[in-house]
Amino acid sequence: MISCAITTSALGCLVFLYLFFRLIYGLDILWSAKALCFFVMMICGCIPLLVSYNAEHLLGKFYPFYRYLLYFIYIMGIILFSGVLLRDLALLGCRLINSSAFSLLNSGKVNLGLTLAAVLCSAYALYAGTKVPEVKEIEIASDKISKPLRIAFLSDIHIHRVISHNKVKNIVLRTNELQPDVILLGGDIIDDDTQISTKTLSFLKDLKAPLGVYFVTGNHEFYNGYQASITALKNLDFKFLENNGVSLGEVYLAGIPDLFSGQAYKKEADAQRAFKLASNNQYKILMSHTPSDFDNAPIFDLELAGHTHGGQIFPFHILTKAYNSYLSGLYSLENGSFIYVSNGAGQWGPQMRFGAESEITLINLNPNKEKIMPKAPIDTVFEQGVPNPYGKFFTGQTYLTMLSPNDKTFNAPIGNVTFEPKARTNWHKHSGGQILLVLNGEGRYQERGKEIQILHKGDVVRIAPDVEHWHGAAPNSWFTHISVETNVPNNEATWLEPVKDEEYK
């Protein structure tokens, strides 16, 4: 925590130094006045060091006002710096093109306008940081569930001695109004000595959900006393997840400690172990305070994270994104899973937000409409299967049932593929060749540079290695065939461009 204050103070001093030279140094005033302004602005840059809880011993009940005021000045400086820097970049552009707008932009009136704008933006940032967060709804569908699940996700409340009691009460009230099935707390709930913030924490006890309230640790639970923080939240009847999970029927919920602070405090995250008791057909939700895709390993279906605050105050978005692959919102991974990163219901440091609204997140997890698939009006012999996971290499809707997986025992991947009318593969080739056994319907097959063949039940298509081709259904007919890959394991598919409508007949 001290290192954060030192870092932000060093950054603040650079910001206010820039503002001094761009706004004060060139003024026609006494050097003593300039020196005083320089001294005051350097003090402003060090505000993160001046608002520590130690000041409460001197200021008593005036400490909250003191903290809010100083942080307002600091953030106003950050916002003003952004405006002045953008103006200076515009000035540079004007000079390069010899524009007459240079003298207009470099005037004292523009400097005054930028200062007033920074004051107004900071006033809004204070309002945005102290108000009760709005509800943000996210819709996610999955084939793994048959009934909806409503999940309320709260992250980064940062309960401390200065946060408004009414804000915390209203966060609880608004969350309960959503009537969630389960409530998840994604870390950084506590940001102070638990003894001092006991009363504020007690308001969370009113959070209610039929399936319970679960929490994981964030970095601030470690900073402010790991064991004390865990005990305080457990005493509210919340269930703790740390490299373990719990079954909620069709959904398996798991949690891990903060990825970086946990490691430093000998509480390393182990997402694989967290899902050890989950079954393959359960929808897997992982709570991880810091977002991570674990190198795109298929560990979870949905990860819920926070930590970034969405940047909290512009232009810190830029620095936050530089240190985090995932900043804010819903991300779709290559393996088909999702990561949702909440902006958080509270904030660290200044109770201010600018360009990253706080939120109470409601995730509506629904059955996938595609799960209710149209039944093929032909005898598919084998099961129709699931929507083809390789659908990005196909035009139209297809379904796949693997009859024999690609394993080391048989080395014979065999699948039953069913095509809706007009559906077809992209152009592609197999380095080891392929055999198609037509089961039903009318289909199409074409090799590059040759005429299209019409396929019917009982046809066998032998495709030599590395021959570019496509196959699929006729325009007005469902079609199903068995695909046999030959010469495995030395057989790789190379997917090419889609078949154009003018090529398809």
PEZIFEN-V514010 format. One record per helix or strand of 3 or more residues. SS is the DSSP state (helix for helix, strand for strand). FROM is the first residue (numbers start at 0). LEN is the number of residues. If there is no record, write none. Layout:
BEGIN
ss->SS from->FROM len->LEN
ss->SS from->FROM len->LEN
END
This chain:
BEGIN
ss->helix from->1 len->23
ss->helix from->30 len->15
ss->helix from->46 len->4
ss->helix from->52 len->45
ss->helix from->100 len->5
ss->helix from->107 len->23
ss->strand from->133 len->9
ss->strand from->148 len->6
ss->helix from->164 len->13
ss->strand from->181 len->4
ss->helix from->197 len->9
ss->strand from->212 len->3
ss->helix from->218 len->5
ss->helix from->225 len->9
ss->strand from->243 len->5
ss->strand from->250 len->5
ss->helix from->260 len->4
ss->helix from->270 len->4
ss->strand from->282 len->8
ss->helix from->293 len->3
ss->strand from->301 len->5
ss->helix from->308 len->3
ss->helix from->315 len->8
ss->strand from->328 len->4
ss->strand from->337 len->4
ss->strand from->358 len->9
ss->helix from->368 len->3
ss->helix from->390 len->3
ss->strand from->397 len->7
ss->strand from->413 len->6
ss->strand from->427 len->3
ss->strand from->433 len->8
ss->strand from->442 len->5
ss->strand from->452 len->3
ss->strand from->459 len->4
ss->strand from->468 len->5
ss->strand from->478 len->7
ss->strand from->492 len->3
END
